[in-house]
């Protein structure tokens, strides 16, 4: 029985001995660099997408000026939308097709604020939950208009 155990252990001993030598041998050989995959070119941005990119101050929601000092804003970057309602932070995805902006659902933090800021937030989020027509006014403002005619007015951050 002892002889049988020695014969069974011999291949294991040999394999362990070779296994210990492999890392040293492997260190001598230069690793082959991974093949670089060709990168897919990003599709060109449409004029509407180019127009939307960047940081925006929200100056009007549903026909009303934003609450003074609320600092409501949006940022559109890549396919992400983020911002501040004047009360809560918001974020989500968006896309632009045939002149319309559609969000994939916007999430917010859940802070309570003054009644005026909560009304502003409710109106803003209701607009962002719709398919919005995108156009630029003659004054350089960005107008996002919902199916019911309610509009979100944006001005480039840093512009007056």
KOLNU-696453 format. One record per residue (C-alpha): residue in three letters; y, x, z; residue number from 1. Coordinates in steps of 0.001 Angstrom, whole numbers. Layout:
<site><code>ALA</code><c2>Y</c2><c1>X</c1><c3>Z</c3><pos>NUM</pos></site>
...
***
This chain:
<site><code>UNK</code><c2>0</c2><c1>0</c1><c3>0</c3><pos>1</pos></site>
<site><code>UNK</code><c2>2335</c2><c1>2894</c1><c3>788</c3><pos>2</pos></site>
<site><code>UNK</code><c2>1595</c2><c1>4361</c1><c3>-2649</c3><pos>3</pos></site>
<site><code>UNK</code><c2>2425</c2><c1>1024</c1><c3>-4313</c3><pos>4</pos></site>
<site><code>UNK</code><c2>5831</c2><c1>912</c1><c3>-2487</c3><pos>5</pos></site>
<site><code>UNK</code><c2>6645</c2><c1>4481</c1><c3>-3650</c3><pos>6</pos></site>
<site><code>UNK</code><c2>5861</c2><c1>3622</c1><c3>-7285</c3><pos>7</pos></site>
<site><code>UNK</code><c2>8056</c2><c1>507</c1><c3>-7111</c3><pos>8</pos></site>
<site><code>UNK</code><c2>10927</c2><c1>2487</c1><c3>-5558</c3><pos>9</pos></site>
<site><code>UNK</code><c2>10800</c2><c1>5328</c1><c3>-8123</c3><pos>10</pos></site>
<site><code>UNK</code><c2>12560</c2><c1>3417</c1><c3>-10938</c3><pos>11</pos></site>
<site><code>UNK</code><c2>15150</c2><c1>2174</c1><c3>-8425</c3><pos>12</pos></site>
<site><code>UNK</code><c2>15839</c2><c1>5724</c1><c3>-7226</c3><pos>13</pos></site>
<site><code>UNK</code><c2>16148</c2><c1>6933</c1><c3>-10808</c3><pos>14</pos></site>
<site><code>UNK</code><c2>18494</c2><c1>4069</c1><c3>-11710</c3><pos>15</pos></site>
<site><code>UNK</code><c2>20649</c2><c1>4702</c1><c3>-8645</c3><pos>16</pos></site>
<site><code>UNK</code><c2>20846</c2><c1>8376</c1><c3>-9494</c3><pos>17</pos></site>
<site><code>UNK</code><c2>21969</c2><c1>7623</c1><c3>-13054</c3><pos>18</pos></site>
<site><code>UNK</code><c2>24401</c2><c1>4977</c1><c3>-11834</c3><pos>19</pos></site>
<site><code>UNK</code><c2>26117</c2><c1>7509</c1><c3>-9610</c3><pos>20</pos></site>
<site><code>UNK</code><c2>26522</c2><c1>9880</c1><c3>-12553</c3><pos>21</pos></site>
<site><code>UNK</code><c2>27967</c2><c1>7281</c1><c3>-14917</c3><pos>22</pos></site>
<site><code>UNK</code><c2>31426</c2><c1>6950</c1><c3>-13364</c3><pos>23</pos></site>
<site><code>UNK</code><c2>32046</c2><c1>10707</c1><c3>-13651</c3><pos>24</pos></site>
<site><code>UNK</code><c2>30895</c2><c1>10701</c1><c3>-17276</c3><pos>25</pos></site>
<site><code>UNK</code><c2>32931</c2><c1>7614</c1><c3>-18013</c3><pos>26</pos></site>
<site><code>UNK</code><c2>36042</c2><c1>9305</c1><c3>-16629</c3><pos>27</pos></site>
<site><code>UNK</code><c2>35721</c2><c1>12133</c1><c3>-19169</c3><pos>28</pos></site>
<site><code>UNK</code><c2>35695</c2><c1>9808</c1><c3>-22147</c3><pos>29</pos></site>
<site><code>UNK</code><c2>39042</c2><c1>8367</c1><c3>-23185</c3><pos>30</pos></site>
<site><code>UNK</code><c2>39045</c2><c1>4580</c1><c3>-23006</c3><pos>31</pos></site>
<site><code>UNK</code><c2>39633</c2><c1>2870</c1><c3>-26287</c3><pos>32</pos></site>
<site><code>UNK</code><c2>42948</c2><c1>1030</c1><c3>-26189</c3><pos>33</pos></site>
<site><code>UNK</code><c2>42681</c2><c1>-2726</c1><c3>-26555</c3><pos>34</pos></site>
<site><code>UNK</code><c2>43445</c2><c1>-4019</c1><c3>-30002</c3><pos>35</pos></site>
<site><code>UNK</code><c2>46877</c2><c1>-5466</c1><c3>-30173</c3><pos>36</pos></site>
<site><code>UNK</code><c2>46739</c2><c1>-9019</c1><c3>-31361</c3><pos>37</pos></site>
<site><code>UNK</code><c2>49353</c2><c1>-10018</c1><c3>-33906</c3><pos>38</pos></site>
<site><code>UNK</code><c2>51947</c2><c1>-12158</c1><c3>-32180</c3><pos>39</pos></site>
<site><code>UNK</code><c2>52549</c2><c1>-15601</c1><c3>-33514</c3><pos>40</pos></site>
<site><code>UNK</code><c2>56123</c2><c1>-15973</c1><c3>-34640</c3><pos>41</pos></site>
<site><code>UNK</code><c2>58020</c2><c1>-18654</c1><c3>-32765</c3><pos>42</pos></site>
<site><code>UNK</code><c2>59066</c2><c1>-21425</c1><c3>-35105</c3><pos>43</pos></site>
<site><code>UNK</code><c2>62775</c2><c1>-21328</c1><c3>-35910</c3><pos>44</pos></site>
<site><code>UNK</code><c2>64933</c2><c1>-23530</c1><c3>-33702</c3><pos>45</pos></site>
<site><code>UNK</code><c2>66425</c2><c1>-26628</c1><c3>-35230</c3><pos>46</pos></site>
<site><code>UNK</code><c2>70231</c2><c1>-27027</c1><c3>-35096</c3><pos>47</pos></site>
<site><code>UNK</code><c2>69813</c2><c1>-29590</c1><c3>-32290</c3><pos>48</pos></site>
<site><code>UNK</code><c2>67673</c2><c1>-27176</c1><c3>-30255</c3><pos>49</pos></site>
<site><code>UNK</code><c2>70169</c2><c1>-24349</c1><c3>-30768</c3><pos>50</pos></site>
<site><code>UNK</code><c2>72991</c2><c1>-26643</c1><c3>-29726</c3><pos>51</pos></site>
<site><code>UNK</code><c2>71231</c2><c1>-27626</c1><c3>-26490</c3><pos>52</pos></site>
<site><code>UNK</code><c2>70270</c2><c1>-24184</c1><c3>-25202</c3><pos>53</pos></site>
<site><code>UNK</code><c2>72228</c2><c1>-22850</c1><c3>-22262</c3><pos>54</pos></site>
<site><code>UNK</code><c2>74037</c2><c1>-23940</c1><c3>-19123</c3><pos>55</pos></site>
<site><code>UNK</code><c2>75961</c2><c1>-27216</c1><c3>-19058</c3><pos>56</pos></site>
<site><code>UNK</code><c2>78255</c2><c1>-28941</c1><c3>-16580</c3><pos>57</pos></site>
<site><code>UNK</code><c2>77728</c2><c1>-32691</c1><c3>-16411</c3><pos>58</pos></site>
<site><code>UNK</code><c2>81140</c2><c1>-34354</c1><c3>-16631</c3><pos>59</pos></site>
<site><code>UNK</code><c2>80123</c2><c1>-37952</c1><c3>-17246</c3><pos>60</pos></site>
<site><code>UNK</code><c2>77156</c2><c1>-40195</c1><c3>-16499</c3><pos>61</pos></site>
<site><code>UNK</code><c2>76861</c2><c1>-43763</c1><c3>-17776</c3><pos>62</pos></site>
<site><code>UNK</code><c2>80580</c2><c1>-44099</c1><c3>-18526</c3><pos>63</pos></site>
<site><code>UNK</code><c2>81731</c2><c1>-42692</c1><c3>-15178</c3><pos>64</pos></site>
<site><code>UNK</code><c2>83116</c2><c1>-39261</c1><c3>-14358</c3><pos>65</pos></site>
<site><code>UNK</code><c2>80885</c2><c1>-37265</c1><c3>-12045</c3><pos>66</pos></site>
<site><code>UNK</code><c2>81663</c2><c1>-37350</c1><c3>-8333</c3><pos>67</pos></site>
<site><code>UNK</code><c2>84400</c2><c1>-34742</c1><c3>-7679</c3><pos>68</pos></site>
<site><code>UNK</code><c2>82965</c2><c1>-31523</c1><c3>-6276</c3><pos>69</pos></site>
<site><code>UNK</code><c2>79370</c2><c1>-32549</c1><c3>-7036</c3><pos>70</pos></site>
<site><code>UNK</code><c2>78773</c2><c1>-29572</c1><c3>-9374</c3><pos>71</pos></site>
<site><code>UNK</code><c2>76209</c2><c1>-31564</c1><c3>-11398</c3><pos>72</pos></site>
<site><code>UNK</code><c2>74685</c2><c1>-29391</c1><c3>-14102</c3><pos>73</pos></site>
<site><code>UNK</code><c2>71804</c2><c1>-28916</c1><c3>-16536</c3><pos>74</pos></site>
<site><code>UNK</code><c2>70187</c2><c1>-25846</c1><c3>-18026</c3><pos>75</pos></site>
<site><code>UNK</code><c2>68021</c2><c1>-26007</c1><c3>-21128</c3><pos>76</pos></site>
<site><code>UNK</code><c2>65996</c2><c1>-22906</c1><c3>-21817</c3><pos>77</pos></site>
<site><code>UNK</code><c2>62891</c2><c1>-22640</c1><c3>-23944</c3><pos>78</pos></site>
<site><code>UNK</code><c2>61157</c2><c1>-25949</c1><c3>-23337</c3><pos>79</pos></site>
<site><code>UNK</code><c2>62328</c2><c1>-26225</c1><c3>-19700</c3><pos>80</pos></site>
<site><code>UNK</code><c2>65117</c2><c1>-28337</c1><c3>-18288</c3><pos>81</pos></site>
<site><code>UNK</code><c2>66513</c2><c1>-27651</c1><c3>-14834</c3><pos>82</pos></site>
<site><code>UNK</code><c2>69645</c2><c1>-28545</c1><c3>-12974</c3><pos>83</pos></site>
<site><code>UNK</code><c2>71381</c2><c1>-30225</c1><c3>-10100</c3><pos>84</pos></site>
<site><code>UNK</code><c2>72278</c2><c1>-33908</c1><c3>-9818</c3><pos>85</pos></site>
<site><code>UNK</code><c2>75019</c2><c1>-33290</c1><c3>-7270</c3><pos>86</pos></site>
<site><code>UNK</code><c2>72500</c2><c1>-34030</c1><c3>-4537</c3><pos>87</pos></site>
<site><code>UNK</code><c2>69064</c2><c1>-32741</c1><c3>-5580</c3><pos>88</pos></site>
<site><code>UNK</code><c2>67623</c2><c1>-30031</c1><c3>-7810</c3><pos>89</pos></site>
<site><code>UNK</code><c2>65706</c2><c1>-31213</c1><c3>-10874</c3><pos>90</pos></site>
<site><code>UNK</code><c2>63242</c2><c1>-29662</c1><c3>-13279</c3><pos>91</pos></site>
<site><code>UNK</code><c2>60783</c2><c1>-30464</c1><c3>-16015</c3><pos>92</pos></site>
<site><code>UNK</code><c2>59971</c2><c1>-30060</c1><c3>-19684</c3><pos>93</pos></site>
<site><code>UNK</code><c2>61794</c2><c1>-31336</c1><c3>-22738</c3><pos>94</pos></site>
<site><code>UNK</code><c2>61486</c2><c1>-31376</c1><c3>-26492</c3><pos>95</pos></site>
<site><code>UNK</code><c2>63803</c2><c1>-32164</c1><c3>-29380</c3><pos>96</pos></site>
<site><code>UNK</code><c2>62577</c2><c1>-34057</c1><c3>-32433</c3><pos>97</pos></site>
<site><code>UNK</code><c2>64648</c2><c1>-35512</c1><c3>-35245</c3><pos>98</pos></site>
<site><code>UNK</code><c2>67873</c2><c1>-35343</c1><c3>-33261</c3><pos>99</pos></site>
<site><code>UNK</code><c2>66471</c2><c1>-36837</c1><c3>-30041</c3><pos>100</pos></site>
<site><code>UNK</code><c2>65875</c2><c1>-35153</c1><c3>-26698</c3><pos>101</pos></site>
<site><code>UNK</code><c2>62914</c2><c1>-36395</c1><c3>-24672</c3><pos>102</pos></site>
<site><code>UNK</code><c2>61903</c2><c1>-35086</c1><c3>-21273</c3><pos>103</pos></site>
<site><code>UNK</code><c2>58292</c2><c1>-34913</c1><c3>-20215</c3><pos>104</pos></site>
<site><code>UNK</code><c2>59254</c2><c1>-36391</c1><c3>-16858</c3><pos>105</pos></site>
<site><code>UNK</code><c2>61748</c2><c1>-34816</c1><c3>-14502</c3><pos>106</pos></site>
<site><code>UNK</code><c2>60955</c2><c1>-33990</c1><c3>-10891</c3><pos>107</pos></site>
<site><code>UNK</code><c2>63524</c2><c1>-33631</c1><c3>-8122</c3><pos>108</pos></site>
<site><code>UNK</code><c2>63838</c2><c1>-32535</c1><c3>-4560</c3><pos>109</pos></site>
<site><code>UNK</code><c2>64203</c2><c1>-35514</c1><c3>-2202</c3><pos>110</pos></site>
<site><code>UNK</code><c2>67368</c2><c1>-34905</c1><c3>-188</c3><pos>111</pos></site>
<site><code>UNK</code><c2>69499</c2><c1>-37848</c1><c3>894</c3><pos>112</pos></site>
<site><code>UNK</code><c2>73225</c2><c1>-37687</c1><c3>130</c3><pos>113</pos></site>
<site><code>UNK</code><c2>76285</c2><c1>-39918</c1><c3>161</c3><pos>114</pos></site>
<site><code>UNK</code><c2>76057</c2><c1>-43290</c1><c3>-1567</c3><pos>115</pos></site>
<site><code>UNK</code><c2>78264</c2><c1>-42062</c1><c3>-4450</c3><pos>116</pos></site>
<site><code>UNK</code><c2>76058</c2><c1>-39020</c1><c3>-5084</c3><pos>117</pos></site>
<site><code>UNK</code><c2>72902</c2><c1>-41130</c1><c3>-4882</c3><pos>118</pos></site>
<site><code>UNK</code><c2>74333</c2><c1>-43566</c1><c3>-7496</c3><pos>119</pos></site>
<site><code>UNK</code><c2>75212</c2><c1>-40615</c1><c3>-9741</c3><pos>120</pos></site>
<site><code>UNK</code><c2>71703</c2><c1>-39176</c1><c3>-9345</c3><pos>121</pos></site>
<site><code>UNK</code><c2>70024</c2><c1>-42514</c1><c3>-10043</c3><pos>122</pos></site>
<site><code>UNK</code><c2>72051</c2><c1>-43002</c1><c3>-13246</c3><pos>123</pos></site>
<site><code>UNK</code><c2>71455</c2><c1>-39401</c1><c3>-14374</c3><pos>124</pos></site>
<site><code>UNK</code><c2>67700</c2><c1>-39569</c1><c3>-13811</c3><pos>125</pos></site>
<site><code>UNK</code><c2>67511</c2><c1>-42968</c1><c3>-15538</c3><pos>126</pos></site>
<site><code>UNK</code><c2>69161</c2><c1>-41434</c1><c3>-18604</c3><pos>127</pos></site>
<site><code>UNK</code><c2>66901</c2><c1>-38387</c1><c3>-18567</c3><pos>128</pos></site>
<site><code>UNK</code><c2>63917</c2><c1>-40724</c1><c3>-18489</c3><pos>129</pos></site>
<site><code>UNK</code><c2>64883</c2><c1>-42089</c1><c3>-21942</c3><pos>130</pos></site>
<site><code>UNK</code><c2>64828</c2><c1>-40769</c1><c3>-25465</c3><pos>131</pos></site>
<site><code>UNK</code><c2>68385</c2><c1>-39492</c1><c3>-25921</c3><pos>132</pos></site>
<site><code>UNK</code><c2>70252</c2><c1>-39101</c1><c3>-29210</c3><pos>133</pos></site>
<site><code>UNK</code><c2>71891</c2><c1>-35663</c1><c3>-29349</c3><pos>134</pos></site>
<site><code>UNK</code><c2>75313</c2><c1>-35149</c1><c3>-30903</c3><pos>135</pos></site>
<site><code>UNK</code><c2>78324</c2><c1>-32975</c1><c3>-30427</c3><pos>136</pos></site>
<site><code>UNK</code><c2>81763</c2><c1>-34546</c1><c3>-30120</c3><pos>137</pos></site>
<site><code>UNK</code><c2>84783</c2><c1>-33265</c1><c3>-32029</c3><pos>138</pos></site>
<site><code>UNK</code><c2>85974</c2><c1>-31757</c1><c3>-28705</c3><pos>139</pos></site>
<site><code>UNK</code><c2>82810</c2><c1>-29640</c1><c3>-28329</c3><pos>140</pos></site>
<site><code>UNK</code><c2>81217</c2><c1>-31840</c1><c3>-25703</c3><pos>141</pos></site>
<site><code>UNK</code><c2>77530</c2><c1>-32601</c1><c3>-25944</c3><pos>142</pos></site>
<site><code>UNK</code><c2>76737</c2><c1>-36318</c1><c3>-25871</c3><pos>143</pos></site>
<site><code>UNK</code><c2>73243</c2><c1>-37520</c1><c3>-24988</c3><pos>144</pos></site>
<site><code>UNK</code><c2>73015</c2><c1>-41254</c1><c3>-25590</c3><pos>145</pos></site>
<site><code>UNK</code><c2>70211</c2><c1>-43572</c1><c3>-24518</c3><pos>146</pos></site>
<site><code>UNK</code><c2>68904</c2><c1>-46639</c1><c3>-26334</c3><pos>147</pos></site>
<site><code>UNK</code><c2>71162</c2><c1>-48895</c1><c3>-24250</c3><pos>148</pos></site>
<site><code>UNK</code><c2>74286</c2><c1>-46943</c1><c3>-25273</c3><pos>149</pos></site>
<site><code>UNK</code><c2>74664</c2><c1>-45208</c1><c3>-21912</c3><pos>150</pos></site>
<site><code>UNK</code><c2>75739</c2><c1>-41603</c1><c3>-22326</c3><pos>151</pos></site>
<site><code>UNK</code><c2>75503</c2><c1>-38303</c1><c3>-20529</c3><pos>152</pos></site>
<site><code>UNK</code><c2>78512</c2><c1>-36056</c1><c3>-21261</c3><pos>153</pos></site>
<site><code>UNK</code><c2>78000</c2><c1>-32289</c1><c3>-21001</c3><pos>154</pos></site>
<site><code>UNK</code><c2>80422</c2><c1>-29380</c1><c3>-21318</c3><pos>155</pos></site>
<site><code>UNK</code><c2>79305</c2><c1>-25767</c1><c3>-21676</c3><pos>156</pos></site>
<site><code>UNK</code><c2>79398</c2><c1>-24040</c1><c3>-18298</c3><pos>157</pos></site>
<site><code>UNK</code><c2>82468</c2><c1>-21808</c1><c3>-18169</c3><pos>158</pos></site>
<site><code>UNK</code><c2>84396</c2><c1>-24020</c1><c3>-20628</c3><pos>159</pos></site>
<site><code>UNK</code><c2>87211</c2><c1>-26281</c1><c3>-19394</c3><pos>160</pos></site>
***
